Amino acid sequence: MDPAVARVALRRAATSHDIASGLAAFDALLAREPAAFHEPVVAVAARDLATIVALAGGPDADRLFAALGQRVGADGLDILYEIVRLRGGSKAAMQAEARLREPGA
């Protein structure tokens, strides 16, 4: 998926709670243009997607939070921090906090 298309798809998926499309867009940006997560609009969409995916739980949530904590770089850590700050007490916040506490985070 083209990074420009992935940006739009990520925002739409987060708004419409479309987990499958959101994860595909997230993965496309991670693979082809990880610097996109520095853009505020992409970071907010990734944060919102992570919150939605955390509610569903399972391997998709584990994979997404692991990517934010280990593969996206400082921008991923910022996104995790924002989840904790804005969604404290939620499943997403608990998962984000656990990732932030990992060594090397």
Secondary structure, DSSP 8 states (H G I E B T S, - for coil): --HHHHHHHHHHHHHHT-HHHHHHHHHHHHHH-GGGGGSHHHHHHHHHHHHHHHHH-HHHHHHHHHHHHHTSTHHHHHHHHHHHHHSTTSHHHHHHHHHHTSTT-
